[in-house]
Amino acid sequence: MNMRKATGAAILSVMMTALAASQEARRQEGHSSSPDPFHLALILKAGREYSRRLGRAALDFVCLEEVTDKIDLSRDGPHDLVKQGVEYTGGANSELSAPGSFRFDRRPKSAKGTNVYIFDYQFIRQAGEVKETRKLLKKNGKNAEADDPIPRTAVFQYADILMAPVQILDEKFRDFYRYRLLREDVIEGVKCWVVEITPAFPLVESYLGGVLWLKQEDYSILKIEWDPATYGGYDKILLRARALEAEPRVVSVTEFGVEKNGIRFPSRDFTQEAYLGKDGKLFVRSETQVVYRDYRFFTVETETELKK
């Protein structure tokens, strides 16, 4: 006889009920803003259930990927890492690569400008196998030729945007992080929990940190503000800041503003490398923004019926 096991949605429903009860109890006790390890544990458990469903989902979709890439090397000098022949591809290792990773290119000092690329992007995941393809449609407003190569962005490389929540909430990595519930927040009318994630071993570059916004309704991830200091090679940013006699101001944000069948898809990824001078002026050396739009979904399946 076949017996249906509890689905991920049912498990999540139980977690959400427990979270609601915990939240109400905290309010009645007058501790709604104080840290509560039990409440945080419930939030993380629900978030991990969402990341588990995302990690196992069968997905097939296409969208337009618009990349705006800016570079200004006008302040690079002989002291700069580029002039020393140093090249670094940042982010984590092959298992956990970072959205908006750092890469220092060997480019002439005069390199300055903006490029805009539009790609036709396809993502297919079936039986755990992932296939990504990009076709260049336009470069700086002009139609691309069929044999045009895929251009690389100048400084920041983006990868694994869709699966970013899995990378930092996967159950098998829980011992490598420290978690802190910061506050409640509202994004475009949607109530969220804001959770800070810090690598437990800061000298290990494989684990990224940041701040997560989890939707209270279903504990999907709405936004991640990455901590660039946890990217591999951030020490080179510090060296450049010292040479410029400035403080680094690096921002890296991923937004998941598109939803389909309970799964959230990226809408924007933004990384900016800037330096704050002693005069209080901000110098933006490089900036990469990726906007995802015009999604077309063919498969978004998140529940598999298990039988015995």
N, C-alpha and C positions, 0 to 999 in steps of 0.2 A: 504494500500500500504506500502511495506517495504521501509525504508529509512536507508541507511548505515551511521552511525556516523563516525566522523574522528577517525582513529586509532592512537595508540601511535606513530607509525612510522611517520605519517603525522605531528603530533604535534612536534615531535623531529626535523623534517625537517624544520619547521617554525622557531624553536628556533635556529637551526644551521645557518640559513640564517641571523637572527637578530644578532647572535654572530659575524658572519663574517663581517657584516656591521659595527658593533661596533668596532671590532678590526681594520678594515681599517681606520675608522675615527680617532681612537687614534694614529695610525701610522702617518697619515697626519698631525695631530696636534702636533706630536713630544712628545707624552706622553705614549709611548708604555710600559714603565716600571713603570709608576706611578699608584698608587691605583685608581681604578674606581669603585665605588659602583654599578653603573648600569651594567657594564661589568661582575662584580662578580655575581650579581644577575642572569644574563642570564646563566652563567656557572652553577650555583647551580640549576637553574630551569631545565636545560637540564640533569644534573646529577641526579636529583630527578626523572625525567621521566624515565631514564634508571633503577634506583633502583625500581621504581614502576613496570616496565615490568618484572624485575627479581623477584620481590616479588610475582607476580601473575602468573608466568610461570608454565606450566605443564612440569615436568622434570622426566626423567627416564634414569639413566645411571649407568655404573659400571666402576671402574678403579682400578689400583693397588696403594696402599698407603704404601710407604716405610718410616718407622719411625726410625731415628737414635737418640738415647737417651744417653747422657753422664752425668756423675755425678762425682764430686770430693769433698768429705767431709773431706779431710785431714787437713784442717785448722779450722774445727769446734771444739770448745772447750766447757768447762762447761758454758761459758757465752752465748752460742748460744741458739736461740729460740727452736731448736730441743731438746736440753738437758733440757729445761724448760717445755717440754711436750706441746708446742704450736703447733697446726696444723691449717693451714689456707688454704681454697680453694678460690683462688682469682677470679678476673674478676668481671663482673657486676651481677645484679640480674638474676632471672630466665628468664626474658624477653629479657635481653641484656647481654648475656655471652660473654666473651672476648676470641678471639683466643690467645693461649699461656698464659693462666692464671697461677698465682703463686700458688704452694701448697707446704708447708713445711712438710716433712715426718719425722716420728720418725724412724731414721735409725742409725745403729752403725757408730761410727767415722771412721771406716776402710772402709766404703762403697766407692768404687771408681771403675769406669769402664765404658764400653760402651755396650749397647744392640741395636741390629738392628732387627726390626720386619717388616714383609711384610704381609699386609692384602689385602684380596679381599673386596673392599668397594662398596656398592650399595646405591644409593640415589633415592628415588621415592617421587615425590610430585604431588598429584592430588587433585583437589577441596580444596586446602588449607591445606590438611593433609600431613605431612611429615613422611616418614619411612626410617630410616637409619639402615643398617646392616653391620657388619664387621665379616669376617672369617679369623682367623689367618692361614696363609699359611706357613710361615717360621719364625724361631727365631734363630738369629745368624748363619744363613746359613743352618740350619737343618730343614727338613720338620716337620711341626707341626702334632700332633695327632688330630683326630677328636674331642676328648673331652677336648683338651687343653683350659683353660680359656683365655679370652682376657686380655693380660697384661696391666698394667697401667704404664705410664711414671713416672719417678722418681720425677720430680719437676714441670714441666710445663704440664698443661692439655690443649688440644686444642679442640675447639668446634665451631660450627656455622661459619666455614670458608667461605663456599659458600655464605651465606647470610650476610656477614659482611657489604657490601655496603648498604644494606637495613637498617641495624641497625643504621648507622650513618647519612644516608641521608633521612630517612623517613620524609615526610612532617609534621607529627604530633609531631616530636621532634625538629623542627627548632628553637623554642624559647628557647631551652635548650643549644644552642651552639652559639659560635661566630666564624665567618668565615673571612679568609684573603687570598687574592690571592697573592701568593709569587712570581711566575715567570712562564715563559714557559720553557719546558725541552724537551729532546729527549731521548726516550728509544728504543734502537735497531732500530733506524731510524724512529720511530713513534713520532710525535709531541704531546705533552701533556700540559695541564694546571696543575700547582701544587698549591693545595689549602690546607691551614692549618685550622684544625677544633679544637676548644678549648671549653671544657665544660663551660657554663656560670656560673654554680654553682659548683666550684671545691670540695666542701665538700660533695657533693652528689656522691656516688661511682657508680651510675647506668649508667653514661654517659661517654663514652670513647673518648679520643682525639687522634689526630694524623695528618699526612700529607698524602693527596691523590694525585695520579697521574691520571688525567682523559684524555682519548684519545680525541684529538680535533675532530677527524672524526665523532665519534658517542657518545662521552661522557660516554663510559663505563669505568670501573675502572681497570687500569692496575696494580696498586700497592698501598699498604697502609703501611706506616711506623707508627706504633702505638706509642703513648706516654705512656710508662709503668707507669709513675707517676700518670696516671688517672685510673690505675687498682686498684681495692679494695685491701687494705692491703699492699700498697707500703711502708707504714711506717715501716713495718718489714724489708724490704730491707735496709732502712736507718739505722735501729738499728744494723743490721748485719754489714753494712759498718763501723759504728762507732766502733763496737767491733774489727773489723779488721784494724782499723785506715787507712781506704781507702775510695775512692770515688766510688759510685755505677756506673757501666756502663752496663745498661740493654738495649738490642736491641731486637725489635720485629717487624718483617716484614712479610707481606702476599703478594704474587705475584699471579696475575691472567693471566697466560700466554697461556691458552687454550681457543679458541673461537669456538662457534657453534651457528649458527642462531642468531647472534647478542648478545649472552650472553657469558660472560667470566667466565671461571671456574678456580679454584685454581690450580697452578702448584707447589707452594712451600710455606711453612709456617716455619718461623725460629725465635726462641727465645733463647737468650743467657743471662745468669746472670753472670756478671763479676765485678771485683773490681780492681780499679787502686790504687796501693800502693804508699807510699811516695817515694819509690825508682824508680818510673816510670814504674814498671813492672805490667802487667795485669794478674790477676788471674781469670781464668774461672772456676766457681764453678759448673755450670750446663748449659746444652745446649740441645735443642730439635729441630730437623729438620724433617719436614714432606714433602716428595716429592710425588706428584700425577702424575701418568703416565699411558700410555696404556688405554686411555679412550675408551669406547664403548658406543655410544649414541643410545637410543631406542626412546626417546621422548624429544624434545626441542621445545615446542610450546609457543610463546610469544604474539600472537595476537588473540583476541577473537572478532568475529564480533557481534556487538550489533545491534539489530533490534527493531523497534517499529511499 
